[in-house]
């Protein structure tokens, strides 16, 4: 077990750096909005979605209705439906653990797991679970630290939310360099750019995801093998 956790920790160090920063930003926002440490930690345990939690703070402050909250959350986190579907085969045989694995698929965790290779001697399914649990714990710890810092200090958090974007870019670059199969990345980039041009930045997410899914399925048999 210790070997599995050590291996997973090494793989998740980039996420650790990013999630502490982004989690701290969320904690600062919750403190500034006047909410408690308990609610801050509870949101990070049960919601566990960076952009979704930032949106949640704004919705709480604005007193949004349950219907508004559900709709906006669906739009922001719609891409996660595709994450879970694409990982069903990889999570096969994990029993009830599969439910948590699907829940834990943030952008960064998905990026790690989609190319994860368990070191020799480390059980593959345990390795996946350890990566997911470590990433989740980083987010929870960062959120709690942010709230405590916000309670004790006056901190300007302008721009700190860009750390999540930077973190995802770092992981994406690592994946690009680690494989010769760049077609999925090309599909994603082209579909995103085309959607942006067709419907604009405020409405492009669902269209881009639909195009990516359709192209991925259409080209599945022609997809080059990863080497």
C-alpha positions in Angstrom: 0.0 0.0 0.0 2.8 2.4 0.9 4.4 1.7 -2.4 1.2 2.5 -4.3 0.7 5.8 -2.4 4.4 6.8 -3.0 4.0 6.1 -6.7 0.7 8.0 -6.9 2.2 10.9 -5.0 5.0 11.3 -7.5 2.6 11.4 -10.3 0.3 14.0 -8.6 3.0 16.5 -7.6 2.0 19.0 -10.4 -1.7 18.7 -9.3 -0.6 19.3 -5.7 1.0 22.6 -6.6 -2.0 23.8 -8.6 -4.7 22.5 -6.3 -3.2 24.1 -3.2 -3.2 27.5 -4.9 -6.6 27.1 -6.5 -8.1 25.6 -3.3 -6.7 28.5 -1.3 -8.3 30.9 -3.7 -11.7 29.2 -3.1 -11.2 29.3 0.7 -10.4 33.0 0.5 -13.6 33.6 -1.5 -15.7 31.7 1.0 -14.3 33.7 3.9 -14.8 37.0 2.1 -18.4 36.0 1.5 -19.0 35.4 5.2 -19.4 31.6 5.2 -17.9 29.1 7.6 -14.9 26.8 7.5 -17.2 23.8 7.8 -19.2 24.8 4.7 -16.0 25.5 2.8 -14.6 22.0 3.6 -18.0 20.4 3.0 -18.3 21.9 -0.5 -14.8 20.7 -1.4 -15.6 17.2 -0.2 -19.0 16.8 -1.9 -18.8 19.1 -5.0 -15.1 19.0 -5.8 -15.2 21.1 -9.0 -13.0 24.2 -9.2 -15.0 26.4 -11.6 -18.2 24.9 -10.2 -17.3 25.9 -6.6 -16.3 29.4 -7.7 -19.7 29.7 -9.3 -21.3 28.3 -6.2 -20.0 31.1 -4.1 -21.4 33.7 -6.4 -24.8 31.9 -6.5 -24.9 31.7 -2.7 -24.2 35.3 -2.4 -26.7 36.3 -5.0 -29.4 34.0 -3.5 -30.0 32.1 -6.7 -32.9 29.7 -6.9 -32.4 25.9 -7.0 -33.4 25.8 -10.7 -30.9 28.5 -11.7 -28.2 26.8 -9.6 -28.8 23.4 -11.2 -28.8 24.8 -14.7 -25.7 26.9 -14.4 -23.8 24.1 -12.7 -24.8 21.6 -15.4 -23.5 24.0 -18.1 -20.2 24.7 -16.3 -19.5 21.0 -15.5 -21.2 19.4 -18.6 -17.8 18.1 -19.9 -17.4 15.8 -16.8 -20.2 13.6 -18.3 -17.8 12.7 -21.1 -14.9 12.1 -18.7 -16.9 9.4 -16.8 -18.1 7.7 -20.0 -14.6 7.6 -21.5 -13.2 6.0 -18.4 -15.7 3.2 -17.9 -13.5 0.6 -19.5 -10.5 1.7 -17.5 -12.4 1.5 -14.3 -13.9 -1.9 -15.1 -13.5 -4.3 -12.2 -13.2 -1.7 -9.5 -16.5 -2.5 -7.9 -18.1 0.3 -5.8 -14.8 2.2 -6.1 -15.8 3.0 -9.6 -18.5 5.4 -8.4 -15.9 7.4 -6.5 -13.5 7.3 -9.4 -16.2 8.8 -11.8 -17.0 11.5 -9.2 -13.4 12.4 -8.8 -12.7 13.1 -12.5 -11.7 16.7 -12.4 -9.9 18.1 -15.4 -6.5 17.4 -13.9 -7.3 14.0 -12.5 -8.8 12.9 -15.8 -5.7 14.1 -17.6 -3.5 12.1 -15.3 -5.6 8.9 -15.3 -6.1 8.9 -19.1 -2.4 8.3 -19.6 -1.6 6.6 -16.2 0.6 3.6 -16.2 1.1 1.8 -12.8 4.8 1.2 -12.0 5.9 -2.5 -12.0 4.7 -4.3 -8.9 1.9 -1.7 -8.1 -1.7 -2.9 -8.6 -3.2 -0.9 -11.4 -6.7 -0.2 -9.9 -5.2 0.7 -6.5 -2.9 3.1 -8.3 -5.8 4.9 -10.0 -7.7 5.1 -6.7 -4.6 6.6 -4.9 -4.2 9.2 -7.6 -7.9 10.2 -7.3 -7.8 10.3 -3.5 -4.6 12.3 -3.3 -5.8 14.9 -5.8 -9.1 15.3 -3.8 -7.2 15.7 -0.6 -5.0 18.4 -2.1 -8.2 20.4 -3.0 -9.7 20.0 0.4 -6.5 21.0 2.2 -6.1 24.0 0.0 -9.7 25.1 0.6 -9.3 24.9 4.4 -5.9 26.7 4.3 -7.4 29.5 2.1 -10.3 30.0 4.6 -7.9 30.1 7.5 -5.6 32.5 5.8 -8.5 34.8 4.8 -9.6 34.8 8.4 -6.2 35.9 9.6 -4.9 38.1 6.9 -6.0 40.6 4.2 -4.9 39.0 0.9 -5.4 40.3 -2.7 -6.3 37.2 -4.7 -6.5 38.9 -8.1 -5.3 36.5 -10.8 -4.7 33.5 -8.6 -7.5 31.5 -10.4 -5.3 31.4 -13.5 -3.2 28.7 -11.7 -5.8 26.1 -12.7 -5.4 27.0 -16.4 -1.6 26.9 -16.1 -1.7 23.5 -14.3 -3.9 22.0 -17.0 -1.5 23.3 -19.7 1.5 21.7 -18.0 -0.3 18.3 -17.8 -1.4 18.6 -21.4 2.1 19.3 -22.6 3.4 16.3 -20.7 0.8 14.1 -22.3 1.6 15.5 -25.8 5.3 14.7 -25.3 4.6 11.3 -23.9 2.7 9.9 -26.9 2.8 9.8 -30.7 -0.9 9.8 -31.0 -1.8 13.5 -31.3 -5.1 13.0 -33.2 -7.4 13.3 -30.1 -5.7 16.6 -29.1 -6.0 17.9 -32.6 -9.7 17.0 -32.7 -10.2 18.8 -29.4 -8.4 22.0 -30.5 -10.1 22.2 -33.9 -13.6 21.5 -32.5 -13.1 24.2 -29.8 -11.9 26.8 -32.3 -14.7 26.1 -34.7 -17.3 26.2 -32.0 -15.9 29.5 -30.7 -16.2 31.0 -34.2 -19.7 29.6 -34.8 -21.5 30.5 -31.5 -19.1 32.7 -29.5 -17.4 32.1 -26.1 -20.6 32.2 -24.0 -22.2 29.3 -25.9 -19.4 27.2 -27.3 -18.9 24.6 -24.6 -21.8 22.2 -25.4 -21.3 22.5 -29.1 -17.5 21.8 -28.8 -18.1 18.8 -26.6 -20.7 17.4 -29.0 -18.4 17.8 -32.0 -15.5 16.2 -30.1 -17.6 13.2 -29.2 -18.9 12.8 -32.7 -15.5 13.1 -34.4 -13.9 10.8 -31.8 -16.5 8.1 -32.5 -16.4 8.5 -36.2 -12.6 8.3 -36.3 -12.2 5.6 -33.7 -11.2 2.8 -36.1 -8.7 5.1 -37.8 -7.2 6.3 -34.6 -3.4 5.5 -34.6 -2.2 3.2 -31.9 -0.4 4.9 -29.0 3.3 4.2 -28.8 
